[in-house]
Amino acid sequence: MAEDHFEVVTIETDQPGRLANITNTRQAAERLTEKWPAAHKGALYRKAVKACVDHLRGKKDAGAVRKAFIGAAREADIFVREGRHFG
């Protein structure tokens, strides 16, 4: 399988003020399938889930998963911070 890790994506969780760092395909897949808001499973959500599955099957790279995950989070109105931030 291709490299599983990607540059950190920080999202707000369902607990106000709590953030989660997503750094690999497995974390993204778990967040999407187990912790995603039920009311926000639109087209970009489905695209992100498919990207995770495709990556695990060796059909997409981790960068594609990251991009799709960010799109799904924005579609669901979930706060997203990309990359490393200090300070």
PDB file of N, CA, C and O in Angstrom:
ATOM      1  N   MET A   1       0.849  -1.181   0.000  1.00  0.00           N
ATOM      2  CA  MET A   1       0.000   0.000   0.000  1.00  0.00           C
ATOM      3  C   MET A   1       0.885   1.231   0.000  1.00  0.00           C
ATOM      4  O   MET A   1       1.980   1.211   0.563  1.00  0.00           O
ATOM      5  N   ALA A   2       0.428   2.286  -0.617  1.00  0.00           N
ATOM      6  CA  ALA A   2       1.139   3.560  -0.659  1.00  0.00           C
ATOM      7  C   ALA A   2       1.201   4.177   0.736  1.00  0.00           C
ATOM      8  O   ALA A   2       0.538   3.717   1.665  1.00  0.00           O
ATOM      9  N   GLU A   3       1.999   5.212   0.859  1.00  0.00           N
ATOM     10  CA  GLU A   3       2.131   5.928   2.134  1.00  0.00           C
ATOM     11  C   GLU A   3       0.756   6.327   2.656  1.00  0.00           C
ATOM     12  O   GLU A   3      -0.067   6.868   1.917  1.00  0.00           O
ATOM     13  N   ASP A   4       0.518   6.056   3.930  1.00  0.00           N
ATOM     14  CA  ASP A   4      -0.780   6.287   4.555  1.00  0.00           C
ATOM     15  C   ASP A   4      -0.903   7.686   5.150  1.00  0.00           C
ATOM     16  O   ASP A   4      -2.017   8.191   5.288  1.00  0.00           O
ATOM     17  N   HIS A   5       0.196   8.317   5.501  1.00  0.00           N
ATOM     18  CA  HIS A   5       0.156   9.603   6.205  1.00  0.00           C
ATOM     19  C   HIS A   5       0.094  10.790   5.252  1.00  0.00           C
ATOM     20  O   HIS A   5       0.547  10.726   4.109  1.00  0.00           O
ATOM     21  N   PHE A   6      -0.491  11.889   5.768  1.00  0.00           N
ATOM     22  CA  PHE A   6      -0.525  13.145   5.026  1.00  0.00           C
ATOM     23  C   PHE A   6      -0.391  14.297   6.011  1.00  0.00           C
ATOM     24  O   PHE A   6      -0.453  14.103   7.225  1.00  0.00           O
ATOM     25  N   GLU A   7      -0.206  15.499   5.473  1.00  0.00           N
ATOM     26  CA  GLU A   7      -0.052  16.680   6.324  1.00  0.00           C
ATOM     27  C   GLU A   7      -1.301  16.847   7.187  1.00  0.00           C
ATOM     28  O   GLU A   7      -2.423  16.647   6.722  1.00  0.00           O
ATOM     29  N   VAL A   8      -1.091  17.208   8.428  1.00  0.00           N
ATOM     30  CA  VAL A   8      -2.173  17.277   9.409  1.00  0.00           C
ATOM     31  C   VAL A   8      -3.331  18.167   8.941  1.00  0.00           C
ATOM     32  O   VAL A   8      -3.129  19.229   8.353  1.00  0.00           O
ATOM     33  N   VAL A   9      -4.538  17.698   9.222  1.00  0.00           N
ATOM     34  CA  VAL A   9      -5.769  18.464   9.053  1.00  0.00           C
ATOM     35  C   VAL A   9      -6.425  18.479  10.424  1.00  0.00           C
ATOM     36  O   VAL A   9      -6.708  17.422  10.989  1.00  0.00           O
ATOM     37  N   THR A  10      -6.666  19.660  10.962  1.00  0.00           N
ATOM     38  CA  THR A  10      -7.294  19.790  12.274  1.00  0.00           C
ATOM     39  C   THR A  10      -8.749  20.180  12.073  1.00  0.00           C
ATOM     40  O   THR A  10      -9.056  21.130  11.352  1.00  0.00           O
ATOM     41  N   ILE A  11      -9.642  19.437  12.720  1.00  0.00           N
ATOM     42  CA  ILE A  11     -11.073  19.740  12.628  1.00  0.00           C
ATOM     43  C   ILE A  11     -11.657  19.870  14.026  1.00  0.00           C
ATOM     44  O   ILE A  11     -11.126  19.331  14.996  1.00  0.00           O
ATOM     45  N   GLU A  12     -12.762  20.597  14.101  1.00  0.00           N
ATOM     46  CA  GLU A  12     -13.490  20.681  15.363  1.00  0.00           C
ATOM     47  C   GLU A  12     -14.332  19.418  15.505  1.00  0.00           C
ATOM     48  O   GLU A  12     -14.941  18.956  14.539  1.00  0.00           O
ATOM     49  N   THR A  13     -14.363  18.865  16.713  1.00  0.00           N
ATOM     50  CA  THR A  13     -15.164  17.667  16.966  1.00  0.00           C
ATOM     51  C   THR A  13     -16.591  18.069  17.314  1.00  0.00           C
ATOM     52  O   THR A  13     -16.943  19.247  17.276  1.00  0.00           O
ATOM     53  N   ASP A  14     -17.404  17.077  17.653  1.00  0.00           N
ATOM     54  CA  ASP A  14     -18.780  17.367  18.055  1.00  0.00           C
ATOM     55  C   ASP A  14     -18.850  17.980  19.449  1.00  0.00           C
ATOM     56  O   ASP A  14     -19.920  18.406  19.885  1.00  0.00           O
ATOM     57  N   GLN A  15     -17.730  18.028  20.147  1.00  0.00           N
ATOM     58  CA  GLN A  15     -17.655  18.671  21.457  1.00  0.00           C
ATOM     59  C   GLN A  15     -17.094  20.075  21.255  1.00  0.00           C
ATOM     60  O   GLN A  15     -15.930  20.216  20.880  1.00  0.00           O
ATOM     61  N   PRO A  16     -17.888  21.114  21.492  1.00  0.00           N
ATOM     62  CA  PRO A  16     -17.444  22.484  21.236  1.00  0.00           C
ATOM     63  C   PRO A  16     -16.080  22.783  21.858  1.00  0.00           C
ATOM     64  O   PRO A  16     -15.825  22.488  23.025  1.00  0.00           O
ATOM     65  N   GLY A  17     -15.221  23.375  21.042  1.00  0.00           N
ATOM     66  CA  GLY A  17     -13.896  23.745  21.504  1.00  0.00           C
ATOM     67  C   GLY A  17     -12.859  22.642  21.433  1.00  0.00           C
ATOM     68  O   GLY A  17     -11.671  22.910  21.613  1.00  0.00           O
ATOM     69  N   ARG A  18     -13.272  21.404  21.174  1.00  0.00           N
ATOM     70  CA  ARG A  18     -12.324  20.279  21.075  1.00  0.00           C
ATOM     71  C   ARG A  18     -11.952  20.060  19.624  1.00  0.00           C
ATOM     72  O   ARG A  18     -12.802  20.067  18.733  1.00  0.00           O
ATOM     73  N   LEU A  19     -10.672  19.867  19.409  1.00  0.00           N
ATOM     74  CA  LEU A  19     -10.157  19.672  18.063  1.00  0.00           C
ATOM     75  C   LEU A  19      -9.575  18.274  17.918  1.00  0.00           C
ATOM     76  O   LEU A  19      -9.146  17.663  18.896  1.00  0.00           O
ATOM     77  N   ALA A  20      -9.565  17.781  16.699  1.00  0.00           N
ATOM     78  CA  ALA A  20      -8.955  16.482  16.394  1.00  0.00           C
ATOM     79  C   ALA A  20      -7.994  16.668  15.231  1.00  0.00           C
ATOM     80  O   ALA A  20      -8.322  17.322  14.242  1.00  0.00           O
ATOM     81  N   ASN A  21      -6.810  16.090  15.356  1.00  0.00           N
ATOM     82  CA  ASN A  21      -5.828  16.106  14.277  1.00  0.00           C
ATOM     83  C   ASN A  21      -5.953  14.818  13.477  1.00  0.00           C
ATOM     84  O   ASN A  21      -5.876  13.721  14.029  1.00  0.00           O
ATOM     85  N   ILE A  22      -6.145  14.959  12.191  1.00  0.00           N
ATOM     86  CA  ILE A  22      -6.250  13.822  11.283  1.00  0.00           C
ATOM     87  C   ILE A  22      -4.974  13.819  10.445  1.00  0.00           C
ATOM     88  O   ILE A  22      -4.683  14.786   9.742  1.00  0.00           O
ATOM     89  N   THR A  23      -4.210  12.720  10.524  1.00  0.00           N
ATOM     90  CA  THR A  23      -2.916  12.678   9.839  1.00  0.00           C
ATOM     91  C   THR A  23      -2.743  11.480   8.911  1.00  0.00           C
ATOM     92  O   THR A  23      -1.686  11.318   8.301  1.00  0.00           O
ATOM     93  N   ASN A  24      -3.773  10.639   8.799  1.00  0.00           N
ATOM     94  CA  ASN A  24      -3.638   9.492   7.901  1.00  0.00           C
ATOM     95  C   ASN A  24      -5.007   8.997   7.439  1.00  0.00           C
ATOM     96  O   ASN A  24      -6.047   9.415   7.948  1.00  0.00           O
ATOM     97  N   THR A  25      -4.972   8.110   6.478  1.00  0.00           N
ATOM     98  CA  THR A  25      -6.200   7.602   5.872  1.00  0.00           C
ATOM     99  C   THR A  25      -7.076   6.869   6.876  1.00  0.00           C
ATOM    100  O   THR A  25      -8.298   7.018   6.854  1.00  0.00           O
ATOM    101  N   ARG A  26      -6.481   6.093   7.740  1.00  0.00           N
ATOM    102  CA  ARG A  26      -7.286   5.331   8.709  1.00  0.00           C
ATOM    103  C   ARG A  26      -8.028   6.262   9.668  1.00  0.00           C
ATOM    104  O   ARG A  26      -9.190   6.020   9.993  1.00  0.00           O
ATOM    105  N   GLN A  27      -7.362   7.323  10.120  1.00  0.00           N
ATOM    106  CA  GLN A  27      -8.036   8.291  10.990  1.00  0.00           C
ATOM    107  C   GLN A  27      -9.166   8.984  10.239  1.00  0.00           C
ATOM    108  O   GLN A  27     -10.247   9.188  10.791  1.00  0.00           O
ATOM    109  N   ALA A  28      -8.923   9.343   8.991  1.00  0.00           N
ATOM    110  CA  ALA A  28      -9.961   9.991   8.186  1.00  0.00           C
ATOM    111  C   ALA A  28     -11.156   9.056   8.003  1.00  0.00           C
ATOM    112  O   ALA A  28     -12.305   9.470   8.156  1.00  0.00           O
ATOM    113  N   ALA A  29     -10.880   7.804   7.676  1.00  0.00           N
ATOM    114  CA  ALA A  29     -11.956   6.828   7.472  1.00  0.00           C
ATOM    115  C   ALA A  29     -12.754   6.614   8.753  1.00  0.00           C
ATOM    116  O   ALA A  29     -13.982   6.543   8.720  1.00  0.00           O
ATOM    117  N   GLU A  30     -12.055   6.511   9.878  1.00  0.00           N
ATOM    118  CA  GLU A  30     -12.743   6.330  11.160  1.00  0.00           C
ATOM    119  C   GLU A  30     -13.628   7.531  11.479  1.00  0.00           C
ATOM    120  O   GLU A  30     -14.773   7.368  11.900  1.00  0.00           O
ATOM    121  N   ARG A  31     -13.105   8.720  11.283  1.00  0.00           N
ATOM    122  CA  ARG A  31     -13.883   9.936  11.561  1.00  0.00           C
ATOM    123  C   ARG A  31     -15.112   9.981  10.667  1.00  0.00           C
ATOM    124  O   ARG A  31     -16.207  10.300  11.128  1.00  0.00           O
ATOM    125  N   LEU A  32     -14.937   9.664   9.397  1.00  0.00           N
ATOM    126  CA  LEU A  32     -16.049   9.713   8.447  1.00  0.00           C
ATOM    127  C   LEU A  32     -17.116   8.666   8.747  1.00  0.00           C
ATOM    128  O   LEU A  32     -18.308   8.961   8.665  1.00  0.00           O
ATOM    129  N   THR A  33     -16.709   7.459   9.090  1.00  0.00           N
ATOM    130  CA  THR A  33     -17.677   6.369   9.240  1.00  0.00           C
ATOM    131  C   THR A  33     -18.243   6.223  10.640  1.00  0.00           C
ATOM    132  O   THR A  33     -19.327   5.664  10.812  1.00  0.00           O
ATOM    133  N   GLU A  34     -17.529   6.714  11.644  1.00  0.00           N
ATOM    134  CA  GLU A  34     -17.983   6.509  13.019  1.00  0.00           C
ATOM    135  C   GLU A  34     -18.365   7.785  13.761  1.00  0.00           C
ATOM    136  O   GLU A  34     -19.116   7.724  14.734  1.00  0.00           O
ATOM    137  N   LYS A  35     -17.870   8.925  13.325  1.00  0.00           N
ATOM    138  CA  LYS A  35     -18.060  10.140  14.121  1.00  0.00           C
ATOM    139  C   LYS A  35     -18.588  11.321  13.315  1.00  0.00           C
ATOM    140  O   LYS A  35     -18.624  12.443  13.820  1.00  0.00           O
ATOM    141  N   TRP A  36     -18.992  11.091  12.087  1.00  0.00           N
ATOM    142  CA  TRP A  36     -19.457  12.189  11.234  1.00  0.00           C
ATOM    143  C   TRP A  36     -20.906  12.515  11.554  1.00  0.00           C
ATOM    144  O   TRP A  36     -21.693  11.600  11.796  1.00  0.00           O
ATOM    145  N   PRO A  37     -21.286  13.795  11.563  1.00  0.00           N
ATOM    146  CA  PRO A  37     -22.686  14.156  11.832  1.00  0.00           C
ATOM    147  C   PRO A  37     -23.626  13.547  10.782  1.00  0.00           C
ATOM    148  O   PRO A  37     -23.433  13.739   9.582  1.00  0.00           O
ATOM    149  N   ALA A  38     -24.621  12.828  11.238  1.00  0.00           N
ATOM    150  CA  ALA A  38     -25.540  12.113  10.341  1.00  0.00           C
ATOM    151  C   ALA A  38     -26.217  13.038   9.334  1.00  0.00           C
ATOM    152  O   ALA A  38     -26.475  12.641   8.198  1.00  0.00           O
ATOM    153  N   ALA A  39     -26.500  14.260   9.745  1.00  0.00           N
ATOM    154  CA  ALA A  39     -27.202  15.200   8.871  1.00  0.00           C
ATOM    155  C   ALA A  39     -26.298  15.788   7.785  1.00  0.00           C
ATOM    156  O   ALA A  39     -26.770  16.530   6.923  1.00  0.00           O
ATOM    157  N   HIS A  40     -25.009  15.465   7.821  1.00  0.00           N
ATOM    158  CA  HIS A  40     -24.053  16.081   6.890  1.00  0.00           C
ATOM    159  C   HIS A  40     -23.291  15.040   6.075  1.00  0.00           C
ATOM    160  O   HIS A  40     -22.066  15.092   5.973  1.00  0.00           O
ATOM    161  N   LYS A  41     -24.019  14.108   5.504  1.00  0.00           N
ATOM    162  CA  LYS A  41     -23.392  13.068   4.692  1.00  0.00           C
ATOM    163  C   LYS A  41     -23.789  13.260   3.231  1.00  0.00           C
ATOM    164  O   LYS A  41     -24.484  12.436   2.636  1.00  0.00           O
ATOM    165  N   GLY A  42     -23.321  14.385   2.672  1.00  0.00           N
ATOM    166  CA  GLY A  42     -23.650  14.749   1.299  1.00  0.00           C
ATOM    167  C   GLY A  42     -22.684  14.177   0.279  1.00  0.00           C
ATOM    168  O   GLY A  42     -21.974  13.208   0.545  1.00  0.00           O
ATOM    169  N   ALA A  43     -22.671  14.792  -0.886  1.00  0.00           N
ATOM    170  CA  ALA A  43     -21.862  14.310  -2.009  1.00  0.00           C
ATOM    171  C   ALA A  43     -20.371  14.307  -1.691  1.00  0.00           C
ATOM    172  O   ALA A  43     -19.669  13.363  -2.052  1.00  0.00           O
ATOM    173  N   LEU A  44     -19.875  15.343  -1.023  1.00  0.00           N
ATOM    174  CA  LEU A  44     -18.444  15.393  -0.722  1.00  0.00           C
ATOM    175  C   LEU A  44     -18.071  14.411   0.384  1.00  0.00           C
ATOM    176  O   LEU A  44     -16.943  13.918   0.424  1.00  0.00           O
ATOM    177  N   TYR A  45     -19.004  14.128   1.270  1.00  0.00           N
ATOM    178  CA  TYR A  45     -18.789  13.079   2.276  1.00  0.00           C
ATOM    179  C   TYR A  45     -18.596  11.730   1.576  1.00  0.00           C
ATOM    180  O   TYR A  45     -17.652  10.996   1.867  1.00  0.00           O
ATOM    181  N   ARG A  46     -19.503  11.420   0.655  1.00  0.00           N
ATOM    182  CA  ARG A  46     -19.416  10.146  -0.068  1.00  0.00           C
ATOM    183  C   ARG A  46     -18.119  10.064  -0.883  1.00  0.00           C
ATOM    184  O   ARG A  46     -17.505   9.001  -0.981  1.00  0.00           O
ATOM    185  N   LYS A  47     -17.714  11.186  -1.460  1.00  0.00           N
ATOM    186  CA  LYS A  47     -16.456  11.232  -2.206  1.00  0.00           C
ATOM    187  C   LYS A  47     -15.267  10.952  -1.281  1.00  0.00           C
ATOM    188  O   LYS A  47     -14.330  10.255  -1.669  1.00  0.00           O
ATOM    189  N   ALA A  48     -15.305  11.491  -0.065  1.00  0.00           N
ATOM    190  CA  ALA A  48     -14.211  11.273   0.891  1.00  0.00           C
ATOM    191  C   ALA A  48     -14.149   9.815   1.342  1.00  0.00           C
ATOM    192  O   ALA A  48     -13.062   9.246   1.447  1.00  0.00           O
ATOM    193  N   VAL A  49     -15.294   9.215   1.606  1.00  0.00           N
ATOM    194  CA  VAL A  49     -15.317   7.798   1.989  1.00  0.00           C
ATOM    195  C   VAL A  49     -14.752   6.949   0.854  1.00  0.00           C
ATOM    196  O   VAL A  49     -13.951   6.045   1.089  1.00  0.00           O
ATOM    197  N   LYS A  50     -15.170   7.241  -0.371  1.00  0.00           N
ATOM    198  CA  LYS A  50     -14.662   6.494  -1.530  1.00  0.00           C
ATOM    199  C   LYS A  50     -13.157   6.687  -1.681  1.00  0.00           C
ATOM    200  O   LYS A  50     -12.447   5.738  -2.015  1.00  0.00           O
ATOM    201  N   ALA A  51     -12.659   7.891  -1.441  1.00  0.00           N
ATOM    202  CA  ALA A  51     -11.214   8.141  -1.535  1.00  0.00           C
ATOM    203  C   ALA A  51     -10.456   7.295  -0.521  1.00  0.00           C
ATOM    204  O   ALA A  51      -9.387   6.766  -0.825  1.00  0.00           O
ATOM    205  N   CYS A  52     -11.006   7.166   0.685  1.00  0.00           N
ATOM    206  CA  CYS A  52     -10.375   6.319   1.707  1.00  0.00           C
ATOM    207  C   CYS A  52     -10.320   4.867   1.245  1.00  0.00           C
ATOM    208  O   CYS A  52      -9.278   4.219   1.334  1.00  0.00           O
ATOM    209  N   VAL A  53     -11.433   4.368   0.757  1.00  0.00           N
ATOM    210  CA  VAL A  53     -11.492   2.978   0.283  1.00  0.00           C
ATOM    211  C   VAL A  53     -10.527   2.782  -0.883  1.00  0.00           C
ATOM    212  O   VAL A  53      -9.790   1.797  -0.931  1.00  0.00           O
ATOM    213  N   ASP A  54     -10.538   3.719  -1.813  1.00  0.00           N
ATOM    214  CA  ASP A  54      -9.643   3.617  -2.969  1.00  0.00           C
ATOM    215  C   ASP A  54      -8.181   3.630  -2.538  1.00  0.00           C
ATOM    216  O   ASP A  54      -7.362   2.904  -3.103  1.00  0.00           O
ATOM    217  N   HIS A  55      -7.847   4.447  -1.544  1.00  0.00           N
ATOM    218  CA  HIS A  55      -6.466   4.477  -1.056  1.00  0.00           C
ATOM    219  C   HIS A  55      -6.086   3.132  -0.441  1.00  0.00           C
ATOM    220  O   HIS A  55      -5.006   2.603  -0.707  1.00  0.00           O
ATOM    221  N   LEU A  56      -6.965   2.591   0.371  1.00  0.00           N
ATOM    222  CA  LEU A  56      -6.676   1.310   1.014  1.00  0.00           C
ATOM    223  C   LEU A  56      -6.534   0.181  -0.007  1.00  0.00           C
ATOM    224  O   LEU A  56      -5.881  -0.826   0.265  1.00  0.00           O
ATOM    225  N   ARG A  57      -7.137   0.347  -1.165  1.00  0.00           N
ATOM    226  CA  ARG A  57      -7.016  -0.636  -2.253  1.00  0.00           C
ATOM    227  C   ARG A  57      -5.858  -0.313  -3.200  1.00  0.00           C
ATOM    228  O   ARG A  57      -5.637  -1.013  -4.189  1.00  0.00           O
ATOM    229  N   GLY A  58      -5.117   0.765  -2.881  1.00  0.00           N
ATOM    230  CA  GLY A  58      -3.970   1.134  -3.697  1.00  0.00           C
ATOM    231  C   GLY A  58      -4.295   1.926  -4.949  1.00  0.00           C
ATOM    232  O   GLY A  58      -3.453   2.047  -5.839  1.00  0.00           O
ATOM    233  N   LYS A  59      -5.511   2.471  -5.034  1.00  0.00           N
ATOM    234  CA  LYS A  59      -5.936   3.185  -6.236  1.00  0.00           C
ATOM    235  C   LYS A  59      -5.756   4.697  -6.148  1.00  0.00           C
ATOM    236  O   LYS A  59      -5.758   5.368  -7.180  1.00  0.00           O
ATOM    237  N   LYS A  60      -5.602   5.249  -4.957  1.00  0.00           N
ATOM    238  CA  LYS A  60      -5.417   6.696  -4.772  1.00  0.00           C
ATOM    239  C   LYS A  60      -4.319   6.911  -3.757  1.00  0.00           C
ATOM    240  O   LYS A  60      -4.051   6.048  -2.920  1.00  0.00           O
ATOM    241  N   ASP A  61      -3.681   8.077  -3.836  1.00  0.00           N
ATOM    242  CA  ASP A  61      -2.660   8.376  -2.839  1.00  0.00           C
ATOM    243  C   ASP A  61      -3.280   9.090  -1.640  1.00  0.00           C
ATOM    244  O   ASP A  61      -4.432   9.521  -1.689  1.00  0.00           O
ATOM    245  N   ALA A  62      -2.512   9.207  -0.579  1.00  0.00           N
ATOM    246  CA  ALA A  62      -3.008   9.813   0.658  1.00  0.00           C
ATOM    247  C   ALA A  62      -3.372  11.279   0.460  1.00  0.00           C
ATOM    248  O   ALA A  62      -4.260  11.793   1.139  1.00  0.00           O
ATOM    249  N   GLY A  63      -2.696  11.954  -0.461  1.00  0.00           N
ATOM    250  CA  GLY A  63      -3.025  13.352  -0.742  1.00  0.00           C
ATOM    251  C   GLY A  63      -4.449  13.515  -1.245  1.00  0.00           C
ATOM    252  O   GLY A  63      -5.115  14.499  -0.921  1.00  0.00           O
ATOM    253  N   ALA A  64      -4.919  12.565  -2.030  1.00  0.00           N
ATOM    254  CA  ALA A  64      -6.297  12.605  -2.529  1.00  0.00           C
ATOM    255  C   ALA A  64      -7.284  12.411  -1.386  1.00  0.00           C
ATOM    256  O   ALA A  64      -8.353  13.021  -1.371  1.00  0.00           O
ATOM    257  N   VAL A  65      -6.925  11.563  -0.433  1.00  0.00           N
ATOM    258  CA  VAL A  65      -7.771  11.356   0.749  1.00  0.00           C
ATOM    259  C   VAL A  65      -7.863  12.654   1.537  1.00  0.00           C
ATOM    260  O   VAL A  65      -8.953  13.073   1.927  1.00  0.00           O
ATOM    261  N   ARG A  66      -6.720  13.290   1.771  1.00  0.00           N
ATOM    262  CA  ARG A  66      -6.681  14.544   2.532  1.00  0.00           C
ATOM    263  C   ARG A  66      -7.571  15.602   1.879  1.00  0.00           C
ATOM    264  O   ARG A  66      -8.382  16.243   2.547  1.00  0.00           O
ATOM    265  N   LYS A  67      -7.409  15.774   0.578  1.00  0.00           N
ATOM    266  CA  LYS A  67      -8.192  16.773  -0.154  1.00  0.00           C
ATOM    267  C   LYS A  67      -9.691  16.480  -0.057  1.00  0.00           C
ATOM    268  O   LYS A  67     -10.487  17.387   0.184  1.00  0.00           O
ATOM    269  N   ALA A  68     -10.070  15.224  -0.242  1.00  0.00           N
ATOM    270  CA  ALA A  68     -11.482  14.847  -0.172  1.00  0.00           C
ATOM    271  C   ALA A  68     -12.031  15.018   1.242  1.00  0.00           C
ATOM    272  O   ALA A  68     -13.173  15.442   1.417  1.00  0.00           O
ATOM    273  N   PHE A  69     -11.221  14.689   2.252  1.00  0.00           N
ATOM    274  CA  PHE A  69     -11.647  14.838   3.648  1.00  0.00           C
ATOM    275  C   PHE A  69     -11.904  16.310   3.970  1.00  0.00           C
ATOM    276  O   PHE A  69     -12.905  16.641   4.605  1.00  0.00           O
ATOM    277  N   ILE A  70     -11.015  17.181   3.538  1.00  0.00           N
ATOM    278  CA  ILE A  70     -11.197  18.620   3.769  1.00  0.00           C
ATOM    279  C   ILE A  70     -12.478  19.101   3.098  1.00  0.00           C
ATOM    280  O   ILE A  70     -13.237  19.867   3.691  1.00  0.00           O
ATOM    281  N   GLY A  71     -12.722  18.662   1.882  1.00  0.00           N
ATOM    282  CA  GLY A  71     -13.949  19.042   1.181  1.00  0.00           C
ATOM    283  C   GLY A  71     -15.195  18.599   1.920  1.00  0.00           C
ATOM    284  O   GLY A  71     -16.162  19.354   2.025  1.00  0.00           O
ATOM    285  N   ALA A  72     -15.178  17.377   2.435  1.00  0.00           N
ATOM    286  CA  ALA A  72     -16.328  16.860   3.182  1.00  0.00           C
ATOM    287  C   ALA A  72     -16.547  17.659   4.459  1.00  0.00           C
ATOM    288  O   ALA A  72     -17.685  17.964   4.816  1.00  0.00           O
ATOM    289  N   ALA A  73     -15.464  17.997   5.147  1.00  0.00           N
ATOM    290  CA  ALA A  73     -15.588  18.772   6.384  1.00  0.00           C
ATOM    291  C   ALA A  73     -16.178  20.148   6.096  1.00  0.00           C
ATOM    292  O   ALA A  73     -17.057  20.612   6.822  1.00  0.00           O
ATOM    293  N   ARG A  74     -15.708  20.786   5.062  1.00  0.00           N
ATOM    294  CA  ARG A  74     -16.243  22.112   4.712  1.00  0.00           C
ATOM    295  C   ARG A  74     -17.708  22.017   4.301  1.00  0.00           C
ATOM    296  O   ARG A  74     -18.515  22.873   4.664  1.00  0.00           O
ATOM    297  N   GLU A  75     -18.050  20.976   3.546  1.00  0.00           N
ATOM    298  CA  GLU A  75     -19.443  20.766   3.149  1.00  0.00           C
ATOM    299  C   GLU A  75     -20.335  20.623   4.384  1.00  0.00           C
ATOM    300  O   GLU A  75     -21.475  21.088   4.392  1.00  0.00           O
ATOM    301  N   ALA A  76     -19.809  19.976   5.426  1.00  0.00           N
ATOM    302  CA  ALA A  76     -20.571  19.741   6.659  1.00  0.00           C
ATOM    303  C   ALA A  76     -20.496  20.921   7.623  1.00  0.00           C
ATOM    304  O   ALA A  76     -21.031  20.851   8.730  1.00  0.00           O
ATOM    305  N   ASP A  77     -19.838  22.000   7.212  1.00  0.00           N
ATOM    306  CA  ASP A  77     -19.680  23.193   8.055  1.00  0.00           C
ATOM    307  C   ASP A  77     -18.876  22.897   9.314  1.00  0.00           C
ATOM    308  O   ASP A  77     -19.141  23.460  10.376  1.00  0.00           O
ATOM    309  N   ILE A  78     -17.900  22.017   9.191  1.00  0.00           N
ATOM    310  CA  ILE A  78     -16.998  21.681  10.291  1.00  0.00           C
ATOM    311  C   ILE A  78     -15.751  22.543  10.139  1.00  0.00           C
ATOM    312  O   ILE A  78     -15.184  22.638   9.051  1.00  0.00           O
ATOM    313  N   PHE A  79     -15.326  23.170  11.231  1.00  0.00           N
ATOM    314  CA  PHE A  79     -14.117  23.992  11.211  1.00  0.00           C
ATOM    315  C   PHE A  79     -12.935  23.148  10.753  1.00  0.00           C
ATOM    316  O   PHE A  79     -12.733  22.037  11.243  1.00  0.00           O
ATOM    317  N   VAL A  80     -12.155  23.675   9.811  1.00  0.00           N
ATOM    318  CA  VAL A  80     -10.975  22.986   9.288  1.00  0.00           C
ATOM    319  C   VAL A  80      -9.778  23.927   9.359  1.00  0.00           C
ATOM    320  O   VAL A  80      -9.851  25.085   8.949  1.00  0.00           O
ATOM    321  N   ARG A  81      -8.675  23.404   9.887  1.00  0.00           N
ATOM    322  CA  ARG A  81      -7.396  24.126   9.842  1.00  0.00           C
ATOM    323  C   ARG A  81      -6.406  23.182   9.177  1.00  0.00           C
ATOM    324  O   ARG A  81      -6.190  22.061   9.638  1.00  0.00           O
ATOM    325  N   GLU A  82      -5.811  23.646   8.094  1.00  0.00           N
ATOM    326  CA  GLU A  82      -4.884  22.814   7.330  1.00  0.00           C
ATOM    327  C   GLU A  82      -3.447  23.099   7.729  1.00  0.00           C
ATOM    328  O   GLU A  82      -3.095  24.241   8.022  1.00  0.00           O
ATOM    329  N   GLY A  83      -2.625  22.075   7.740  1.00  0.00           N
ATOM    330  CA  GLY A  83      -1.199  22.229   7.960  1.00  0.00           C
ATOM    331  C   GLY A  83      -0.835  22.499   9.399  1.00  0.00           C
ATOM    332  O   GLY A  83      -1.693  22.564  10.280  1.00  0.00           O
ATOM    333  N   ARG A  84       0.446  22.653   9.616  1.00  0.00           N
ATOM    334  CA  ARG A  84       0.966  22.887  10.965  1.00  0.00           C
ATOM    335  C   ARG A  84       0.891  24.367  11.296  1.00  0.00           C
ATOM    336  O   ARG A  84       1.277  25.219  10.494  1.00  0.00           O
ATOM    337  N   HIS A  85       0.392  24.659  12.483  1.00  0.00           N
ATOM    338  CA  HIS A  85       0.296  26.042  12.950  1.00  0.00           C
ATOM    339  C   HIS A  85       0.919  26.118  14.326  1.00  0.00           C
ATOM    340  O   HIS A  85       0.617  25.307  15.202  1.00  0.00           O
ATOM    341  N   PHE A  86       1.767  27.071  14.510  1.00  0.00           N
ATOM    342  CA  PHE A  86       2.431  27.257  15.798  1.00  0.00           C
ATOM    343  C   PHE A  86       2.054  28.621  16.350  1.00  0.00           C
ATOM    344  O   PHE A  86       1.788  29.569  15.611  1.00  0.00           O
ATOM    345  N   GLY A  87       2.041  28.685  17.680  1.00  0.00           N
ATOM    346  CA  GLY A  87       1.817  29.981  18.305  1.00  0.00           C
ATOM    347  C   GLY A  87       0.468  30.186  18.861  1.00  0.00           C
ATOM    348  O   GLY A  87       0.182  31.250  19.410  1.00  0.00           O
TER     349      GLY A  87
END
